[in-house]
């Protein structure tokens, strides 16, 4: 294994399971090279290949009004998002990826993003093109993301955290990822004032410096990554992250449940969880989601 460090993030090449585990203990994100680039997915997933293999499959596509990202009540609240629409995969590629130029001339056009598609359910024909990472001794739940960047819109995921291990593989194109270590939960301005606020989201758009509106936000702790095709980024549980397409790109998230032993295995994660939990639990109870919170805790012991 070769290790390369930069001023912001660690890069490693082809780690063994033991080597991955040792680095993972530090509870820091890092990039894995020379693994995903050898998958058939990175070699073969052209438009023609994808359409030929699964073009008629239905996929979930989220549409956005052009001013969606101008107001945090849209992107940080559960009810700010319109329901995803089902369409054929080939229609998404033809109408929303290949024909961007014509659509951007329409001022009323709703931008869109194929996000969080259950990989094995939606794309069973191409699952064999991917070698699932075996760094965790548990089954991965995999989601596919297929976005783009144009003059007027780039596929974006709001600043948020996940209570899961995320091995994020870039298959095609590039993605810009902003990472923030989980310090004081309230300094990320979660939308806790309303029951529809998503407690794992932030009101902050971290790519636009706004210290006047968000003075306690840890602007100076930002880690910026341009994830290249064939690279894998490990994002630890509860780390805040914001993702934006640099160009047309496909990504896969390999999600692994959080287990109780992980709190002792990964440095500082227990203190992070204890900082979040009282606020998250209080909001969850007020929003009527206590059962969901208990199911999350229960999953740690399974």
C-alpha positions, 0 to 999 in steps of 0.5 A: 500500500502506498500512502500520499498526503496532501494539505487536506485529505489522505490518499491511499492506493489499494488498501487491504481490509486491515489497512483500511480498518487502521486508517478508518479508526482515525475518523477522517475521510480519505480517498482510495485510488487504484481500486474502482478504476478497474471495475467494468463500470468505469470502463463500460458505462457509456450512454449506449451501454447503459441504454442497451442494458437497462434503458427501459428500466424505471428510475426515480428523478427529482425535479427542481424549480430554478430558484430551489437553492435560493431558499433554505426552506426548500432544501433543508426541509423535508416538505421542500422537495417535490416527489420524485417522478418515475421515468425510463432510464433511456428517457432521462439520458436522452432528454435530460443529459444529452439535450441540455442545450435546448432545455436551458433556453427554456426559462421555465424548465425544471432542472432534475437529478437522478439521485438515490436510486436503489442500485440492485433494484433499479439496475440489476442488469449491470450489478455485475459490473461492480466489485463491492468493497469488502472493507466492512464485515456487513452487507452494503446497501447501494445507491446510484447517482447520475447528474450533470453540470450545465451553464444554469444548473449543476446537480447538487446535494444539500449540506448534510450528514448520514449516520452510516459509513459511506464508501462513495465511488466515482464511476464517470465524470467528476464531483466537487465535495466539501467536507466538514468535521462534525464539531458543535452540531448547532453550529451547522444550523440544522432546521430544528425550529419546525417539525418538517425541518430535516435534522440531518440537513443544514441551512447553510450553502457552504460554497457561498461564504456568508459569515453574516448570516451564519457566524458560528458555522465552521467555514475555516474547517472546510476540506475540498475534494474534486473526486476523479473517475475511478476514485473512492471517497470514504465519508465517516458517519456524521461528517457533514458533506456537500456534493456538486457535479463538475460535469456529467457524472455517475457515482455509487454510494455503498452504505454500511449500517453503524454498529455499537462497536464502531463508537469505540473503534473510531476516534471521537465518534461517540462524543460527536454522537452525544453532541448531536443526540439530545437535539436530534431526539428532541426534534424527532419527538416533536416531529412525531418520528420517535419510532424512526429514531428508536429503529436507528438505535436498534439497528446498531445491535443487529 
